[in-house]
Amino acid sequence: AAAAGDVAAAAVAGPPSAWSQPRAVSGNAFEYDCTNSIMLEREHALLERYRRCNPPPEALRPSVRRPPNIGSDAAADAGVPVGFVLRPMALPSTKGDAASDVPLVDWGAEDGAIIRCRRCKAYINPFVRWDRDGRRWACSLCDFPQEAPASYHCAVDEQRRRFDENQRPELCRGIVDHVATGEYMFRPPQAPTYLFALDVSSAAVASGFLEAAVASIRSVVESARMQGGDRTRVGVVTFDSKVHFYSFGRGGSAQKIIMSDLEDMFLPVHPDRLFVNVSDERAALLELLDALPGACSSAADGGSRLSLRAAARGATLALQSCGGKLLLFTAA
């Protein structure tokens, strides 16, 4: 069924030369030799399939367009090294084109696990070989034969191509995106978390650095340009000669906790209390940001020692359980 569909498409899109010329038999009678045209149509369909099954040049481009056959005398004599430029996140050249868009394969919703070679861990792809009943397949890289899951079984045609090949992107497209299943995760997906570490030393306050940094953070929070949507969490840490954590209570203002022991840094509260959901507690976060420049200018620490290293260590401890991004602002 898949092969017939490809041939039909090729017959419509094929070049005029694919059709044979009429041959006179007697009088006004003519006959057509379709053997050559059918072969050309099949070749056209085969080339189209290989074009679809290979990644586009935007994603994978070889350094040599036509390398000599491996093991041949030409390959040995040429000695040309072959390399590849790989760009997994490259955008398609033609947006909106079905042939250029990268399809998404969700194994969790259908079969439960991504099918990979048990020996070399290669992902299933259009170039694996299927046996006649479609229950076994051989890896295209290491040629290791293995059983296909029962839920993934499909009959094959005389060319050992699955009848559902065109309905499965991983079997007919050169590049696909796989939705990661549970076997790829050590823990459930975490909410996007951002921790801002701000220098509040006397130098940062006097130069206007702190005020500018707070204004930038506030504009980002208010404009909702942070990735993650309603799940985004934000925390704030400040530092001068000491490190200051801010604990958020439910519906209340942030409480400042000063850590003076910089050699043995630890978290004074549970990590979850150091972050606030931007969607639910935006007012508490903005209140803290607005208060920082004035509070720090009146209590600026004139000490010469800046606890940058201790602040980075404390921020790392805060993000250790959930992961996230640390954005550190310092005037030093």
URVENLIN-V715639 format. One record per residue. BURIAL is I if it has 16 or more other ideal C-beta (glycine too) atoms within 10 Angstrom, else O. Layout:
burial
BURIAL
BURIAL
This chain:
burial
O
I
I
O
O
I
I
O
O
I
I
O
O
I
O
O
O
I
O
O
O
O
O
O
O
O
O
O
O
O
O
O
O
O
O
O
I
O
O
I
I
I
O
I
I
O
O
I
I
O
O
O
I
O
I
I
O
O
I
I
O
O
O
O
O
O
O
O
O
O
O
O
O
O
O
O
O
O
O
O
O
O
O
O
O
O
O
O
O
I
O
O
O
O
O
O
O
O
O
O
O
I
O
O
I
O
I
O
O
O
I
O
O
I
I
O
I
O
O
O
O
O
I
I
I
I
O
I
O
I
O
O
O
I
I
O
I
O
I
I
O
O
O
O
O
O
O
I
O
O
O
I
O
I
O
I
I
O
O
O
I
I
O
I
I
I
O
I
I
I
I
I
I
I
I
I
O
I
O
O
O
O
O
O
O
O
O
O
O
O
O
I
I
I
I
I
I
I
I
I
I
I
I
I
I
O
O
O
I
I
I
O
I
I
O
O
I
O
O
I
I
O
O
O
O
O
O
O
O
O
O
I
I
I
I
I
I
I
I
I
I
I
I
I
I
I
I
I
O
O
O
O
O
I
O
O
O
O
I
O
O
I
O
O
I
O
I
O
O
O
O
O
I
I
I
I
I
I
O
O
I
O
O
I
I
O
O
I
I
O
O
I
I
O
O
I
O
O
O
I
I
O
O
O
O
I
I
I
O
I
I
I
O
I
I
O
O
I
I
O
O
I
O
I
O
I
O
O
I
I
I
O
